[in-house]
Amino acid sequence: MIDLVDQRRFYLAVAALFGLPGLVLGVTGAGLGVWVGLTEPTHAGLPPPPVLVGWGLAGLLGLLAWVRLSAAWLLAGQEGLRWLHPVW
């Protein structure tokens, strides 16, 4: 059976391999959506600016939640997740 330390090491390896590139691309895409929604007028084929800003902010908040939950799991395991506020 795999103990908690091995689970956390495995999660760290998987998060570094797949999560960090996804985080970089996700922040880039979500930030671009917010920036385009705030600075550009409407263009043909794009959703209205408030929709772009909303999608971008939702993406950024989702990525922030993933980072916060991952940090709690890696630093304190299951107890770290229990200590978090239910909003996360």
PyMOL Python script that loads the backbone (N, CA, C, O; Angstrom):
from pymol import cmd

cmd.read_pdbstr("""\
ATOM      1  N   MET A   1       0.846  -1.181   0.000  1.00  0.00           N
ATOM      2  CA  MET A   1       0.000   0.000   0.000  1.00  0.00           C
ATOM      3  C   MET A   1       0.893   1.245   0.000  1.00  0.00           C
ATOM      4  O   MET A   1       1.961   1.260   0.611  1.00  0.00           O
ATOM      5  N   ILE A   2       0.447   2.253  -0.676  1.00  0.00           N
ATOM      6  CA  ILE A   2       1.210   3.498  -0.792  1.00  0.00           C
ATOM      7  C   ILE A   2       0.864   4.401   0.380  1.00  0.00           C
ATOM      8  O   ILE A   2      -0.311   4.615   0.677  1.00  0.00           O
ATOM      9  N   ASP A   3       1.876   4.928   1.042  1.00  0.00           N
ATOM     10  CA  ASP A   3       1.606   5.807   2.174  1.00  0.00           C
ATOM     11  C   ASP A   3       1.406   7.246   1.696  1.00  0.00           C
ATOM     12  O   ASP A   3       1.556   7.556   0.514  1.00  0.00           O
ATOM     13  N   LEU A   4       1.070   8.097   2.630  1.00  0.00           N
ATOM     14  CA  LEU A   4       0.720   9.479   2.312  1.00  0.00           C
ATOM     15  C   LEU A   4       1.889  10.251   1.715  1.00  0.00           C
ATOM     16  O   LEU A   4       1.690  11.068   0.816  1.00  0.00           O
ATOM     17  N   VAL A   5       3.086  10.012   2.192  1.00  0.00           N
ATOM     18  CA  VAL A   5       4.260  10.710   1.672  1.00  0.00           C
ATOM     19  C   VAL A   5       4.480  10.353   0.210  1.00  0.00           C
ATOM     20  O   VAL A   5       4.771  11.229  -0.605  1.00  0.00           O
ATOM     21  N   ASP A   6       4.344   9.072  -0.130  1.00  0.00           N
ATOM     22  CA  ASP A   6       4.502   8.656  -1.525  1.00  0.00           C
ATOM     23  C   ASP A   6       3.403   9.242  -2.412  1.00  0.00           C
ATOM     24  O   ASP A   6       3.662   9.607  -3.559  1.00  0.00           O
ATOM     25  N   GLN A   7       2.187   9.333  -1.889  1.00  0.00           N
ATOM     26  CA  GLN A   7       1.094   9.941  -2.654  1.00  0.00           C
ATOM     27  C   GLN A   7       1.397  11.406  -2.947  1.00  0.00           C
ATOM     28  O   GLN A   7       1.166  11.886  -4.056  1.00  0.00           O
ATOM     29  N   ARG A   8       1.911  12.104  -1.955  1.00  0.00           N
ATOM     30  CA  ARG A   8       2.208  13.524  -2.143  1.00  0.00           C
ATOM     31  C   ARG A   8       3.371  13.707  -3.110  1.00  0.00           C
ATOM     32  O   ARG A   8       3.355  14.638  -3.916  1.00  0.00           O
ATOM     33  N   ARG A   9       4.379  12.842  -3.049  1.00  0.00           N
ATOM     34  CA  ARG A   9       5.483  12.904  -4.012  1.00  0.00           C
ATOM     35  C   ARG A   9       5.000  12.636  -5.428  1.00  0.00           C
ATOM     36  O   ARG A   9       5.406  13.320  -6.367  1.00  0.00           O
ATOM     37  N   PHE A  10       4.133  11.642  -5.585  1.00  0.00           N
ATOM     38  CA  PHE A  10       3.583  11.337  -6.900  1.00  0.00           C
ATOM     39  C   PHE A  10       2.764  12.512  -7.426  1.00  0.00           C
ATOM     40  O   PHE A  10       2.874  12.874  -8.597  1.00  0.00           O
ATOM     41  N   TYR A  11       1.939  13.110  -6.557  1.00  0.00           N
ATOM     42  CA  TYR A  11       1.142  14.267  -6.976  1.00  0.00           C
ATOM     43  C   TYR A  11       2.041  15.423  -7.389  1.00  0.00           C
ATOM     44  O   TYR A  11       1.758  16.103  -8.375  1.00  0.00           O
ATOM     45  N   LEU A  12       3.119  15.654  -6.650  1.00  0.00           N
ATOM     46  CA  LEU A  12       4.053  16.715  -6.993  1.00  0.00           C
ATOM     47  C   LEU A  12       4.675  16.464  -8.362  1.00  0.00           C
ATOM     48  O   LEU A  12       4.814  17.394  -9.156  1.00  0.00           O
ATOM     49  N   ALA A  13       5.047  15.228  -8.645  1.00  0.00           N
ATOM     50  CA  ALA A  13       5.630  14.900  -9.947  1.00  0.00           C
ATOM     51  C   ALA A  13       4.622  15.112 -11.076  1.00  0.00           C
ATOM     52  O   ALA A  13       4.957  15.687 -12.111  1.00  0.00           O
ATOM     53  N   VAL A  14       3.397  14.651 -10.878  1.00  0.00           N
ATOM     54  CA  VAL A  14       2.374  14.810 -11.912  1.00  0.00           C
ATOM     55  C   VAL A  14       1.998  16.280 -12.089  1.00  0.00           C
ATOM     56  O   VAL A  14       1.797  16.739 -13.213  1.00  0.00           O
ATOM     57  N   ALA A  15       1.902  17.016 -10.983  1.00  0.00           N
ATOM     58  CA  ALA A  15       1.570  18.438 -11.073  1.00  0.00           C
ATOM     59  C   ALA A  15       2.681  19.215 -11.768  1.00  0.00           C
ATOM     60  O   ALA A  15       2.405  20.146 -12.525  1.00  0.00           O
ATOM     61  N   ALA A  16       3.926  18.843 -11.520  1.00  0.00           N
ATOM     62  CA  ALA A  16       5.035  19.520 -12.186  1.00  0.00           C
ATOM     63  C   ALA A  16       5.058  19.179 -13.670  1.00  0.00           C
ATOM     64  O   ALA A  16       5.334  20.046 -14.500  1.00  0.00           O
ATOM     65  N   LEU A  17       4.773  17.938 -14.010  1.00  0.00           N
ATOM     66  CA  LEU A  17       4.833  17.506 -15.400  1.00  0.00           C
ATOM     67  C   LEU A  17       3.677  18.042 -16.234  1.00  0.00           C
ATOM     68  O   LEU A  17       3.882  18.512 -17.353  1.00  0.00           O
ATOM     69  N   PHE A  18       2.470  17.974 -15.697  1.00  0.00           N
ATOM     70  CA  PHE A  18       1.295  18.379 -16.467  1.00  0.00           C
ATOM     71  C   PHE A  18       0.662  19.679 -15.977  1.00  0.00           C
ATOM     72  O   PHE A  18       0.155  20.465 -16.777  1.00  0.00           O
ATOM     73  N   GLY A  19       0.690  19.905 -14.676  1.00  0.00           N
ATOM     74  CA  GLY A  19      -0.001  21.058 -14.115  1.00  0.00           C
ATOM     75  C   GLY A  19       0.674  22.378 -14.403  1.00  0.00           C
ATOM     76  O   GLY A  19      -0.001  23.358 -14.719  1.00  0.00           O
ATOM     77  N   LEU A  20       2.000  22.429 -14.301  1.00  0.00           N
ATOM     78  CA  LEU A  20       2.694  23.701 -14.528  1.00  0.00           C
ATOM     79  C   LEU A  20       2.563  24.200 -15.967  1.00  0.00           C
ATOM     80  O   LEU A  20       2.296  25.385 -16.166  1.00  0.00           O
ATOM     81  N   PRO A  21       2.741  23.340 -16.985  1.00  0.00           N
ATOM     82  CA  PRO A  21       2.484  23.841 -18.343  1.00  0.00           C
ATOM     83  C   PRO A  21       1.030  24.279 -18.540  1.00  0.00           C
ATOM     84  O   PRO A  21       0.761  25.278 -19.208  1.00  0.00           O
ATOM     85  N   GLY A  22       0.107  23.530 -17.959  1.00  0.00           N
ATOM     86  CA  GLY A  22      -1.302  23.918 -18.040  1.00  0.00           C
ATOM     87  C   GLY A  22      -1.580  25.224 -17.323  1.00  0.00           C
ATOM     88  O   GLY A  22      -2.391  26.033 -17.772  1.00  0.00           O
ATOM     89  N   LEU A  23      -0.898  25.423 -16.201  1.00  0.00           N
ATOM     90  CA  LEU A  23      -1.050  26.666 -15.458  1.00  0.00           C
ATOM     91  C   LEU A  23      -0.540  27.849 -16.274  1.00  0.00           C
ATOM     92  O   LEU A  23      -1.195  28.888 -16.345  1.00  0.00           O
ATOM     93  N   VAL A  24       0.617  27.691 -16.882  1.00  0.00           N
ATOM     94  CA  VAL A  24       1.186  28.781 -17.694  1.00  0.00           C
ATOM     95  C   VAL A  24       0.272  29.097 -18.874  1.00  0.00           C
ATOM     96  O   VAL A  24      -0.029  30.263 -19.129  1.00  0.00           O
ATOM     97  N   LEU A  25      -0.167  28.078 -19.588  1.00  0.00           N
ATOM     98  CA  LEU A  25      -1.056  28.313 -20.728  1.00  0.00           C
ATOM     99  C   LEU A  25      -2.415  28.840 -20.282  1.00  0.00           C
ATOM    100  O   LEU A  25      -2.999  29.695 -20.948  1.00  0.00           O
ATOM    101  N   GLY A  26      -2.919  28.335 -19.163  1.00  0.00           N
ATOM    102  CA  GLY A  26      -4.212  28.795 -18.666  1.00  0.00           C
ATOM    103  C   GLY A  26      -4.187  30.245 -18.230  1.00  0.00           C
ATOM    104  O   GLY A  26      -5.108  31.003 -18.535  1.00  0.00           O
ATOM    105  N   VAL A  27      -3.133  30.640 -17.513  1.00  0.00           N
ATOM    106  CA  VAL A  27      -3.016  32.038 -17.093  1.00  0.00           C
ATOM    107  C   VAL A  27      -2.862  32.939 -18.313  1.00  0.00           C
ATOM    108  O   VAL A  27      -3.426  34.032 -18.362  1.00  0.00           O
ATOM    109  N   THR A  28      -2.094  32.475 -19.298  1.00  0.00           N
ATOM    110  CA  THR A  28      -1.921  33.260 -20.520  1.00  0.00           C
ATOM    111  C   THR A  28      -3.253  33.436 -21.245  1.00  0.00           C
ATOM    112  O   THR A  28      -3.611  34.547 -21.635  1.00  0.00           O
ATOM    113  N   GLY A  29      -3.980  32.341 -21.421  1.00  0.00           N
ATOM    114  CA  GLY A  29      -5.261  32.420 -22.127  1.00  0.00           C
ATOM    115  C   GLY A  29      -6.308  33.216 -21.374  1.00  0.00           C
ATOM    116  O   GLY A  29      -7.017  34.031 -21.964  1.00  0.00           O
ATOM    117  N   ALA A  30      -6.408  32.987 -20.081  1.00  0.00           N
ATOM    118  CA  ALA A  30      -7.401  33.718 -19.289  1.00  0.00           C
ATOM    119  C   ALA A  30      -7.036  35.192 -19.187  1.00  0.00           C
ATOM    120  O   ALA A  30      -7.903  36.061 -19.285  1.00  0.00           O
ATOM    121  N   GLY A  31      -5.755  35.470 -18.992  1.00  0.00           N
ATOM    122  CA  GLY A  31      -5.322  36.872 -18.943  1.00  0.00           C
ATOM    123  C   GLY A  31      -5.552  37.577 -20.261  1.00  0.00           C
ATOM    124  O   GLY A  31      -5.937  38.746 -20.289  1.00  0.00           O
ATOM    125  N   LEU A  32      -5.316  36.866 -21.360  1.00  0.00           N
ATOM    126  CA  LEU A  32      -5.577  37.446 -22.683  1.00  0.00           C
ATOM    127  C   LEU A  32      -7.067  37.727 -22.861  1.00  0.00           C
ATOM    128  O   LEU A  32      -7.441  38.753 -23.429  1.00  0.00           O
ATOM    129  N   GLY A  33      -7.915  36.827 -22.382  1.00  0.00           N
ATOM    130  CA  GLY A  33      -9.358  37.059 -22.462  1.00  0.00           C
ATOM    131  C   GLY A  33      -9.779  38.286 -21.685  1.00  0.00           C
ATOM    132  O   GLY A  33     -10.589  39.080 -22.165  1.00  0.00           O
ATOM    133  N   VAL A  34      -9.236  38.450 -20.487  1.00  0.00           N
ATOM    134  CA  VAL A  34      -9.560  39.639 -19.687  1.00  0.00           C
ATOM    135  C   VAL A  34      -9.044  40.890 -20.385  1.00  0.00           C
ATOM    136  O   VAL A  34      -9.759  41.886 -20.491  1.00  0.00           O
ATOM    137  N   TRP A  35      -7.817  40.839 -20.855  1.00  0.00           N
ATOM    138  CA  TRP A  35      -7.215  42.011 -21.509  1.00  0.00           C
ATOM    139  C   TRP A  35      -7.986  42.415 -22.767  1.00  0.00           C
ATOM    140  O   TRP A  35      -8.264  43.597 -22.972  1.00  0.00           O
ATOM    141  N   VAL A  36      -8.330  41.442 -23.606  1.00  0.00           N
ATOM    142  CA  VAL A  36      -9.089  41.736 -24.828  1.00  0.00           C
ATOM    143  C   VAL A  36     -10.470  42.263 -24.470  1.00  0.00           C
ATOM    144  O   VAL A  36     -10.961  43.202 -25.095  1.00  0.00           O
ATOM    145  N   GLY A  37     -11.092  41.664 -23.472  1.00  0.00           N
ATOM    146  CA  GLY A  37     -12.420  42.123 -23.071  1.00  0.00           C
ATOM    147  C   GLY A  37     -12.425  43.538 -22.534  1.00  0.00           C
ATOM    148  O   GLY A  37     -13.403  44.266 -22.704  1.00  0.00           O
ATOM    149  N   LEU A  38     -11.326  43.942 -21.878  1.00  0.00           N
ATOM    150  CA  LEU A  38     -11.272  45.288 -21.300  1.00  0.00           C
ATOM    151  C   LEU A  38     -10.778  46.354 -22.276  1.00  0.00           C
ATOM    152  O   LEU A  38     -11.144  47.522 -22.144  1.00  0.00           O
ATOM    153  N   THR A  39      -9.959  45.974 -23.246  1.00  0.00           N
ATOM    154  CA  THR A  39      -9.315  46.993 -24.081  1.00  0.00           C
ATOM    155  C   THR A  39      -9.837  47.074 -25.502  1.00  0.00           C
ATOM    156  O   THR A  39      -9.728  48.126 -26.131  1.00  0.00           O
ATOM    157  N   GLU A  40     -10.387  46.023 -26.014  1.00  0.00           N
ATOM    158  CA  GLU A  40     -10.794  46.016 -27.420  1.00  0.00           C
ATOM    159  C   GLU A  40     -12.298  46.200 -27.560  1.00  0.00           C
ATOM    160  O   GLU A  40     -13.071  45.689 -26.749  1.00  0.00           O
ATOM    161  N   PRO A  41     -12.708  46.928 -28.585  1.00  0.00           N
ATOM    162  CA  PRO A  41     -14.145  46.976 -28.867  1.00  0.00           C
ATOM    163  C   PRO A  41     -14.591  45.619 -29.425  1.00  0.00           C
ATOM    164  O   PRO A  41     -13.768  44.739 -29.676  1.00  0.00           O
ATOM    165  N   THR A  42     -15.874  45.468 -29.609  1.00  0.00           N
ATOM    166  CA  THR A  42     -16.383  44.188 -30.107  1.00  0.00           C
ATOM    167  C   THR A  42     -15.851  43.920 -31.507  1.00  0.00           C
ATOM    168  O   THR A  42     -15.737  44.830 -32.328  1.00  0.00           O
ATOM    169  N   HIS A  43     -15.530  42.671 -31.765  1.00  0.00           N
ATOM    170  CA  HIS A  43     -15.066  42.228 -33.074  1.00  0.00           C
ATOM    171  C   HIS A  43     -16.006  41.162 -33.590  1.00  0.00           C
ATOM    172  O   HIS A  43     -16.695  40.490 -32.822  1.00  0.00           O
ATOM    173  N   ALA A  44     -16.022  41.020 -34.894  1.00  0.00           N
ATOM    174  CA  ALA A  44     -16.869  39.995 -35.492  1.00  0.00           C
ATOM    175  C   ALA A  44     -16.386  38.620 -35.050  1.00  0.00           C
ATOM    176  O   ALA A  44     -15.199  38.311 -35.151  1.00  0.00           O
ATOM    177  N   GLY A  45     -17.287  37.816 -34.571  1.00  0.00           N
ATOM    178  CA  GLY A  45     -16.953  36.459 -34.174  1.00  0.00           C
ATOM    179  C   GLY A  45     -16.561  36.293 -32.720  1.00  0.00           C
ATOM    180  O   GLY A  45     -16.513  35.162 -32.236  1.00  0.00           O
ATOM    181  N   LEU A  46     -16.280  37.367 -32.002  1.00  0.00           N
ATOM    182  CA  LEU A  46     -15.934  37.267 -30.594  1.00  0.00           C
ATOM    183  C   LEU A  46     -17.157  37.563 -29.736  1.00  0.00           C
ATOM    184  O   LEU A  46     -18.024  38.339 -30.137  1.00  0.00           O
ATOM    185  N   PRO A  47     -17.232  36.956 -28.570  1.00  0.00           N
ATOM    186  CA  PRO A  47     -18.322  37.303 -27.654  1.00  0.00           C
ATOM    187  C   PRO A  47     -18.189  38.752 -27.190  1.00  0.00           C
ATOM    188  O   PRO A  47     -17.129  39.359 -27.348  1.00  0.00           O
ATOM    189  N   PRO A  48     -19.243  39.301 -26.628  1.00  0.00           N
ATOM    190  CA  PRO A  48     -19.166  40.680 -26.121  1.00  0.00           C
ATOM    191  C   PRO A  48     -18.103  40.808 -25.035  1.00  0.00           C
ATOM    192  O   PRO A  48     -17.810  39.832 -24.345  1.00  0.00           O
ATOM    193  N   PRO A  49     -17.522  41.992 -24.871  1.00  0.00           N
ATOM    194  CA  PRO A  49     -16.445  42.182 -23.889  1.00  0.00           C
ATOM    195  C   PRO A  49     -16.764  41.724 -22.472  1.00  0.00           C
ATOM    196  O   PRO A  49     -15.901  41.116 -21.839  1.00  0.00           O
ATOM    197  N   PRO A  50     -17.975  41.986 -21.929  1.00  0.00           N
ATOM    198  CA  PRO A  50     -18.227  41.494 -20.558  1.00  0.00           C
ATOM    199  C   PRO A  50     -18.149  39.970 -20.449  1.00  0.00           C
ATOM    200  O   PRO A  50     -17.756  39.443 -19.408  1.00  0.00           O
ATOM    201  N   VAL A  51     -18.514  39.273 -21.499  1.00  0.00           N
ATOM    202  CA  VAL A  51     -18.437  37.807 -21.483  1.00  0.00           C
ATOM    203  C   VAL A  51     -16.980  37.364 -21.476  1.00  0.00           C
ATOM    204  O   VAL A  51     -16.613  36.451 -20.736  1.00  0.00           O
ATOM    205  N   LEU A  52     -16.147  38.005 -22.296  1.00  0.00           N
ATOM    206  CA  LEU A  52     -14.721  37.678 -22.315  1.00  0.00           C
ATOM    207  C   LEU A  52     -14.071  37.934 -20.957  1.00  0.00           C
ATOM    208  O   LEU A  52     -13.278  37.122 -20.480  1.00  0.00           O
ATOM    209  N   VAL A  53     -14.405  39.048 -20.347  1.00  0.00           N
ATOM    210  CA  VAL A  53     -13.844  39.360 -19.032  1.00  0.00           C
ATOM    211  C   VAL A  53     -14.319  38.334 -18.001  1.00  0.00           C
ATOM    212  O   VAL A  53     -13.527  37.872 -17.180  1.00  0.00           O
ATOM    213  N   GLY A  54     -15.581  37.982 -18.037  1.00  0.00           N
ATOM    214  CA  GLY A  54     -16.123  36.989 -17.100  1.00  0.00           C
ATOM    215  C   GLY A  54     -15.468  35.632 -17.272  1.00  0.00           C
ATOM    216  O   GLY A  54     -15.099  34.999 -16.283  1.00  0.00           O
ATOM    217  N   TRP A  55     -15.316  35.170 -18.506  1.00  0.00           N
ATOM    218  CA  TRP A  55     -14.663  33.882 -18.754  1.00  0.00           C
ATOM    219  C   TRP A  55     -13.211  33.925 -18.293  1.00  0.00           C
ATOM    220  O   TRP A  55     -12.718  32.976 -17.685  1.00  0.00           O
ATOM    221  N   GLY A  56     -12.533  35.025 -18.584  1.00  0.00           N
ATOM    222  CA  GLY A  56     -11.139  35.145 -18.180  1.00  0.00           C
ATOM    223  C   GLY A  56     -10.976  35.138 -16.669  1.00  0.00           C
ATOM    224  O   GLY A  56     -10.102  34.455 -16.137  1.00  0.00           O
ATOM    225  N   LEU A  57     -11.820  35.900 -15.978  1.00  0.00           N
ATOM    226  CA  LEU A  57     -11.736  35.936 -14.513  1.00  0.00           C
ATOM    227  C   LEU A  57     -12.098  34.591 -13.898  1.00  0.00           C
ATOM    228  O   LEU A  57     -11.491  34.181 -12.908  1.00  0.00           O
ATOM    229  N   ALA A  58     -13.076  33.902 -14.469  1.00  0.00           N
ATOM    230  CA  ALA A  58     -13.435  32.572 -13.969  1.00  0.00           C
ATOM    231  C   ALA A  58     -12.264  31.603 -14.153  1.00  0.00           C
ATOM    232  O   ALA A  58     -11.987  30.787 -13.273  1.00  0.00           O
ATOM    233  N   GLY A  59     -11.592  31.693 -15.276  1.00  0.00           N
ATOM    234  CA  GLY A  59     -10.425  30.847 -15.508  1.00  0.00           C
ATOM    235  C   GLY A  59      -9.306  31.144 -14.529  1.00  0.00           C
ATOM    236  O   GLY A  59      -8.685  30.223 -13.998  1.00  0.00           O
ATOM    237  N   LEU A  60      -9.043  32.421 -14.284  1.00  0.00           N
ATOM    238  CA  LEU A  60      -7.997  32.796 -13.333  1.00  0.00           C
ATOM    239  C   LEU A  60      -8.340  32.340 -11.919  1.00  0.00           C
ATOM    240  O   LEU A  60      -7.465  31.867 -11.194  1.00  0.00           O
ATOM    241  N   LEU A  61      -9.596  32.477 -11.523  1.00  0.00           N
ATOM    242  CA  LEU A  61     -10.005  32.020 -10.192  1.00  0.00           C
ATOM    243  C   LEU A  61      -9.906  30.503 -10.063  1.00  0.00           C
ATOM    244  O   LEU A  61      -9.526  29.996  -9.007  1.00  0.00           O
ATOM    245  N   GLY A  62     -10.238  29.784 -11.114  1.00  0.00           N
ATOM    246  CA  GLY A  62     -10.095  28.333 -11.097  1.00  0.00           C
ATOM    247  C   GLY A  62      -8.648  27.900 -10.959  1.00  0.00           C
ATOM    248  O   GLY A  62      -8.343  26.964 -10.219  1.00  0.00           O
ATOM    249  N   LEU A  63      -7.760  28.574 -11.665  1.00  0.00           N
ATOM    250  CA  LEU A  63      -6.337  28.259 -11.550  1.00  0.00           C
ATOM    251  C   LEU A  63      -5.799  28.599 -10.167  1.00  0.00           C
ATOM    252  O   LEU A  63      -4.986  27.857  -9.614  1.00  0.00           O
ATOM    253  N   LEU A  64      -6.247  29.711  -9.611  1.00  0.00           N
ATOM    254  CA  LEU A  64      -5.836  30.085  -8.259  1.00  0.00           C
ATOM    255  C   LEU A  64      -6.304  29.039  -7.247  1.00  0.00           C
ATOM    256  O   LEU A  64      -5.561  28.683  -6.333  1.00  0.00           O
ATOM    257  N   ALA A  65      -7.527  28.549  -7.407  1.00  0.00           N
ATOM    258  CA  ALA A  65      -8.044  27.526  -6.500  1.00  0.00           C
ATOM    259  C   ALA A  65      -7.234  26.235  -6.619  1.00  0.00           C
ATOM    260  O   ALA A  65      -6.955  25.592  -5.607  1.00  0.00           O
ATOM    261  N   TRP A  66      -6.853  25.848  -7.833  1.00  0.00           N
ATOM    262  CA  TRP A  66      -6.041  24.649  -8.013  1.00  0.00           C
ATOM    263  C   TRP A  66      -4.688  24.793  -7.310  1.00  0.00           C
ATOM    264  O   TRP A  66      -4.225  23.865  -6.646  1.00  0.00           O
ATOM    265  N   VAL A  67      -4.065  25.953  -7.462  1.00  0.00           N
ATOM    266  CA  VAL A  67      -2.775  26.184  -6.812  1.00  0.00           C
ATOM    267  C   VAL A  67      -2.930  26.134  -5.293  1.00  0.00           C
ATOM    268  O   VAL A  67      -2.108  25.521  -4.613  1.00  0.00           O
ATOM    269  N   ARG A  68      -3.968  26.766  -4.754  1.00  0.00           N
ATOM    270  CA  ARG A  68      -4.177  26.800  -3.297  1.00  0.00           C
ATOM    271  C   ARG A  68      -4.456  25.405  -2.743  1.00  0.00           C
ATOM    272  O   ARG A  68      -3.900  25.026  -1.712  1.00  0.00           O
ATOM    273  N   LEU A  69      -5.308  24.642  -3.416  1.00  0.00           N
ATOM    274  CA  LEU A  69      -5.612  23.289  -2.957  1.00  0.00           C
ATOM    275  C   LEU A  69      -4.393  22.376  -3.072  1.00  0.00           C
ATOM    276  O   LEU A  69      -4.150  21.545  -2.197  1.00  0.00           O
ATOM    277  N   SER A  70      -3.633  22.532  -4.148  1.00  0.00           N
ATOM    278  CA  SER A  70      -2.431  21.721  -4.317  1.00  0.00           C
ATOM    279  C   SER A  70      -1.405  22.040  -3.238  1.00  0.00           C
ATOM    280  O   SER A  70      -0.774  21.134  -2.693  1.00  0.00           O
ATOM    281  N   ALA A  71      -1.237  23.309  -2.929  1.00  0.00           N
ATOM    282  CA  ALA A  71      -0.284  23.690  -1.882  1.00  0.00           C
ATOM    283  C   ALA A  71      -0.709  23.131  -0.531  1.00  0.00           C
ATOM    284  O   ALA A  71       0.130  22.639   0.223  1.00  0.00           O
ATOM    285  N   ALA A  72      -1.989  23.199  -0.218  1.00  0.00           N
ATOM    286  CA  ALA A  72      -2.467  22.658   1.062  1.00  0.00           C
ATOM    287  C   ALA A  72      -2.240  21.158   1.138  1.00  0.00           C
ATOM    288  O   ALA A  72      -1.842  20.642   2.182  1.00  0.00           O
ATOM    289  N   TRP A  73      -2.489  20.453   0.042  1.00  0.00           N
ATOM    290  CA  TRP A  73      -2.288  19.002   0.024  1.00  0.00           C
ATOM    291  C   TRP A  73      -0.810  18.652   0.170  1.00  0.00           C
ATOM    292  O   TRP A  73      -0.452  17.753   0.931  1.00  0.00           O
ATOM    293  N   LEU A  74       0.040  19.360  -0.559  1.00  0.00           N
ATOM    294  CA  LEU A  74       1.468  19.037  -0.525  1.00  0.00           C
ATOM    295  C   LEU A  74       2.114  19.401   0.809  1.00  0.00           C
ATOM    296  O   LEU A  74       3.020  18.701   1.262  1.00  0.00           O
ATOM    297  N   LEU A  75       1.669  20.474   1.440  1.00  0.00           N
ATOM    298  CA  LEU A  75       2.289  20.911   2.683  1.00  0.00           C
ATOM    299  C   LEU A  75       1.786  20.159   3.912  1.00  0.00           C
ATOM    300  O   LEU A  75       2.554  19.910   4.841  1.00  0.00           O
ATOM    301  N   ALA A  76       0.503  19.794   3.925  1.00  0.00           N
ATOM    302  CA  ALA A  76      -0.047  19.195   5.145  1.00  0.00           C
ATOM    303  C   ALA A  76      -0.923  17.972   4.893  1.00  0.00           C
ATOM    304  O   ALA A  76      -1.516  17.446   5.835  1.00  0.00           O
ATOM    305  N   GLY A  77      -1.021  17.513   3.669  1.00  0.00           N
ATOM    306  CA  GLY A  77      -1.815  16.320   3.383  1.00  0.00           C
ATOM    307  C   GLY A  77      -3.302  16.547   3.580  1.00  0.00           C
ATOM    308  O   GLY A  77      -3.817  17.635   3.327  1.00  0.00           O
ATOM    309  N   GLN A  78      -3.982  15.512   4.034  1.00  0.00           N
ATOM    310  CA  GLN A  78      -5.431  15.590   4.208  1.00  0.00           C
ATOM    311  C   GLN A  78      -5.829  16.619   5.251  1.00  0.00           C
ATOM    312  O   GLN A  78      -6.862  17.277   5.119  1.00  0.00           O
ATOM    313  N   GLU A  79      -5.024  16.758   6.272  1.00  0.00           N
ATOM    314  CA  GLU A  79      -5.334  17.766   7.296  1.00  0.00           C
ATOM    315  C   GLU A  79      -5.267  19.174   6.702  1.00  0.00           C
ATOM    316  O   GLU A  79      -6.058  20.042   7.072  1.00  0.00           O
ATOM    317  N   GLY A  80      -4.350  19.395   5.804  1.00  0.00           N
ATOM    318  CA  GLY A  80      -4.256  20.705   5.153  1.00  0.00           C
ATOM    319  C   GLY A  80      -5.506  21.035   4.368  1.00  0.00           C
ATOM    320  O   GLY A  80      -5.934  22.189   4.329  1.00  0.00           O
ATOM    321  N   LEU A  81      -6.093  20.036   3.743  1.00  0.00           N
ATOM    322  CA  LEU A  81      -7.342  20.268   3.010  1.00  0.00           C
ATOM    323  C   LEU A  81      -8.509  20.520   3.967  1.00  0.00           C
ATOM    324  O   LEU A  81      -9.418  21.290   3.655  1.00  0.00           O
ATOM    325  N   ARG A  82      -8.480  19.879   5.110  1.00  0.00           N
ATOM    326  CA  ARG A  82      -9.551  20.102   6.095  1.00  0.00           C
ATOM    327  C   ARG A  82      -9.481  21.490   6.708  1.00  0.00           C
ATOM    328  O   ARG A  82     -10.509  22.054   7.083  1.00  0.00           O
ATOM    329  N   TRP A  83      -8.279  22.046   6.812  1.00  0.00           N
ATOM    330  CA  TRP A  83      -8.106  23.365   7.424  1.00  0.00           C
ATOM    331  C   TRP A  83      -8.564  24.489   6.512  1.00  0.00           C
ATOM    332  O   TRP A  83      -8.829  25.595   6.983  1.00  0.00           O
ATOM    333  N   LEU A  84      -8.661  24.229   5.225  1.00  0.00           N
ATOM    334  CA  LEU A  84      -9.022  25.288   4.289  1.00  0.00           C
ATOM    335  C   LEU A  84     -10.463  25.724   4.474  1.00  0.00           C
ATOM    336  O   LEU A  84     -11.315  24.957   4.922  1.00  0.00           O
ATOM    337  N   HIS A  85     -10.710  26.960   4.121  1.00  0.00           N
ATOM    338  CA  HIS A  85     -12.081  27.475   4.122  1.00  0.00           C
ATOM    339  C   HIS A  85     -12.882  26.749   3.039  1.00  0.00           C
ATOM    340  O   HIS A  85     -12.322  26.430   1.990  1.00  0.00           O
ATOM    341  N   PRO A  86     -14.152  26.480   3.251  1.00  0.00           N
ATOM    342  CA  PRO A  86     -14.949  25.758   2.260  1.00  0.00           C
ATOM    343  C   PRO A  86     -15.037  26.446   0.895  1.00  0.00           C
ATOM    344  O   PRO A  86     -15.370  25.797  -0.096  1.00  0.00           O
ATOM    345  N   VAL A  87     -14.746  27.734   0.827  1.00  0.00           N
ATOM    346  CA  VAL A  87     -14.787  28.421  -0.463  1.00  0.00           C
ATOM    347  C   VAL A  87     -13.825  27.765  -1.455  1.00  0.00           C
ATOM    348  O   VAL A  87     -14.132  27.650  -2.642  1.00  0.00           O
ATOM    349  N   TRP A  88     -12.661  27.336  -0.962  1.00  0.00           N
ATOM    350  CA  TRP A  88     -11.679  26.722  -1.853  1.00  0.00           C
ATOM    351  C   TRP A  88     -12.194  25.410  -2.357  1.00  0.00           C
ATOM    352  O   TRP A  88     -11.510  24.733  -3.125  1.00  0.00           O
TER     353      TRP A  88
END
""", "prot")
cmd.dss("prot")
cmd.show_as("cartoon", "prot")
cmd.util.cbc("prot")
cmd.orient("prot")
